[in-house]
Amino acid sequence: MNHVLNKATETASFIRKKITITPSIGLILGSGLGELADEIENRVEIPYEEIPNFPVSTVEGHKGQLVIGDLNGKSVIAMQGRFHFYEGYSMQEVTFPVRVMKLLGVSSMIITNACGGMNADFSPGDLMIISDHINMTGTNPLIGPNETEFGPRFPDMSAAYTKEYIPVVEEIAISLNLKLQKGVYAGISGPTYMTAAELIMLRKLGGDVVGMSTVPEVIVASHMGMKVLGISCITDMAIGEELEGVTHEQVMEIANRTKPKFIQLVREVLPKL
């Protein structure tokens, strides 16, 4: 077995000894959205620093632990806080937890984030289902020797976001009377927010929102044949022609305000996946 597979196998074995369920759905919870994991029942919490080979989250708003248990009838494993390329981790480290989840039995991922809205029809506090992404990070987590046990050398990304999940989420949002946008996520490396010219460029390329996560994890999940649902929380408007600047504190404030409807939506979606 190769190096990454050895590490992931060791980590999965460590986690498996601490739990009594086989999780089928993985949750990656972005900035300000981690409270969904607090609703998991029969929970086992494992801080990242206790998990072999795991990085440690350094970003404010990311609690930094795995939570495994039951949520609305589904066995889940949730990352309460994720890792980012801009923290100095390699793309392989950023996506390592997705590899581990697959080895633990996860077949579907719900990957969430806080992001900036470039589409003028969007508003802060909106939720957006991700229909596709544009990788503008300048790199790819699959660069290097291919993990043949995980997936093919040249994985297809034409349906990285599972198409059949989208109408399911849209129907549930209507039933909950929640406004739900749909669009393309442009993934950048960060940690700087974009300049006005960069935002105009990304919008012209087809991006509806912009953020510093999600894309690497989706690539790796797709590499391993996992189904993916992506949900963005739009925390600020990032329209180049009207750019006024944004801070992480502002992002967290809107994410915190949006939490109740985000939690409601994901809870109702889970049984349908």
N, C-alpha and C positions, 0 to 999 in steps of 0.2 A: 504493500500500500504506500501511496505517496505521502508527502509531508502534511499537507492540509487535511487529507482524509484521516491520517493517523490522529492528528490533533482533534478533529471533529468527532471521531469515534471515541476518543478518551473523554471528551467533554460530555457527549451524549450519555456515556456510561455513568459518569458522575451524577448527572441529573436524574437518570432513570432510577438510580438507587434511592432517590429522595421522594419519588412520586409513585402513586398507585394507579394512575390512569395513563392512557395513551392519547395525547392531544391530537386532534384532527385539524384544528385551525390555529394558525399563528397570527398574533396581533403585534404590529410594530406601532407604538403610540408616540406621535410627534410632540413638539413643544406645546405645553399647556394642556395636552389631551390625555395625560397619563392616568387621570382619575377613573377612567373606565375600568382599569385593572382593579380598582378598589371594590368593584361590584362583583368580582369573581368569588364564587362560593367554594367551600371545601378547599381553600387555597393553601398552596405551599409557596412561600416567598424565598427566593435565593438571591442575595446581593451579588452583583457582578464580581466584586472583589473576591468572593469565595469560590468562583467557578474557574476551574482550570482552563487556561488559554484564552479567557475572555478579556477584552479590553474593559476600560472603565469610563463611563460617560462623564464628561467634564462640563456640560452645558447647563446653565441655569434653566430650571423647568423640567429637567430630566432626572427622575428619582434614582434610577440606576439599579434595577433589580428585575429578575424574571418572576412572574406570577403564574402558577399553573393551577388549574381547577376547572370548575363548571360555570358556564355563563349562558343563561337562557337555554338550557338543554343541550349545550355543546361543550365538549372537552376542549379547552383552549390553553395555549401558552402565550403569555403576553410579555413583550418587552416594555417595561415602564421606563422609557428613556432609550434612545438609540445612540449609535456612534456615527461620526461624520468624518469625511475626508479632510475637512479643514482643521480638525483637532490634531492632525499629524499622523493619524492612522493610515495604513495602506488600504487600498480598496479591498484587498483580501480580508483584512481585519474588520473593516466596516461591515462586510457581508458575512462574516464567519457565523454569526448567530443563525442566519437563514439556513446555512449548511447543517448546523446542529439540529434545528427544528425538523428538517427533512429526515434526518436519521432517527429522530424521536417518533416519527409517524405522521407528521403534519403534511397534508396534501393541498391545503388552501391557505393563502395568506391574505390578511387585510392590512394594507400598508397605508399609514396616514401621515399627514404632515401639516405644518403651518406654512403658508406661502403668501406671496404678493400677487395681487390681481392686475394683469395687464390688459384684460378685456374690459372695455369701458362699460359693458352691460353688467358687470359684476359689482358687488359692494362688499366692504368689510363685514365679516360675520357670516357671509354666504358659505355653504358647503358645496364642493364640486366633486363629482365623480370623474376620475381620470379615464379618458378614453384612449390616450396614447401619450408618449413622451418624446422629447428631444433631448438627447444626451449632449450637453454642452460643457461637461466637466473636463474634457480634454484627455480622458483616460477611460479605462474599462476594467471591471473587476476580473474579467476572464483572460486578460493579458498574461502570458506566461505559459508554462506547460499545462496542457488540458487535463482536468480531472476526469478521466474516462468513466470512472465509477459514478460520477455525478451527472454527466451529460456529454453531448457531442462537442467536437472541436468548434463547429460553426453552427450554433443554435439559431433557429428561426425566431425572429422577434415580431412577426407580423400580427400576432395575437398575444402579446405579452400581458395585456390586461384582458381577462377572460370576458369575451363578448356577451355570453349568456347571463353574466352577473349584472350587467348594466340595466336592462329592463326590470329586473327583480328589485333593484335598489330604487329605481325611479318610481315603481308602483308603490313601494313602501313609503317613500317620501310623500307621495300624494295622499296616501291614507293617513299620514301623520300631520298633514297640512304644513309640510316643511318645504321651503324653497330650496331646490337642488339644481345647481348648474352642472354642465358637462363640458369638458374641454381637455386641452393638451397641456401637459406639465413640462416646462423647460427646466432641466436640472443643471445647476451650475456648481462650481466647487466651493465658492465662498472663501473666506468669511466676510468679505466686503459685500455690501449691497451694491446693486448695479448702478452704473452711471445712466443719465438720461438717454444718451446715444445707444448704449447697450440694450436698454429696455425697448427702445423703438426698433432696434434690429431684431430682437427676439420675437417681438409681436409680429413683425413683418415675415418672419420665418414660420409663423404659425402657432406660436405659444400663446396660451390664454393666461397662464399663471407661471410664476418663477419661484424656485426654491433650491435649497442646498442639500437635499436628501433624496430618498425614495428610488431614484433611477438605479443606483448600484444594486440595491436589494431586489428590485424587480428583475433586473438582468439575471442575477444569480438564481432567483426563484424560477424564472423561465427556463434557465439552463437545466434545472433539475426536474422540469415537467410539472411544476406546481401551478395551480390556478391562483390568480391574483385579482383582488379588488383593491383599487386605489381611491382614497378619499382625501381631499384637501380641504383645509379650513383657511379661507381667505382672510388674512388678518390686517391687510393694508392694501392700498391701491398703488401700483407701480407703473403708472402711465408716464412715459418719458417726457411728453410735452407739458405735463402738469406736475412734475416731480418736486416734492417739498421736503423729502428726507424722511427717514424712519429710524427708530431705535428698537433694540431687542425688547425693551420694557413695554413699548407700545404694542409690539407683536404679541407679547405674553398677555397683555390686558385684554385684547380682542379674543385671543384663544380661550382665555378663562371665561369670558362672557358667552362664548359659543359652545362651551362644554355641554350644557344640558341637552341641546338638540343633537349634538354629535353623539353623545352617549345613547340617547333615545334611538337614533337611526341605526347605529351599529348593533345595539341589543336586538332590535326587530329584524335586522338583516340576517343575523347569525343562524337562526333555525332554517333559513331558506338556502343556505350554502351546502 
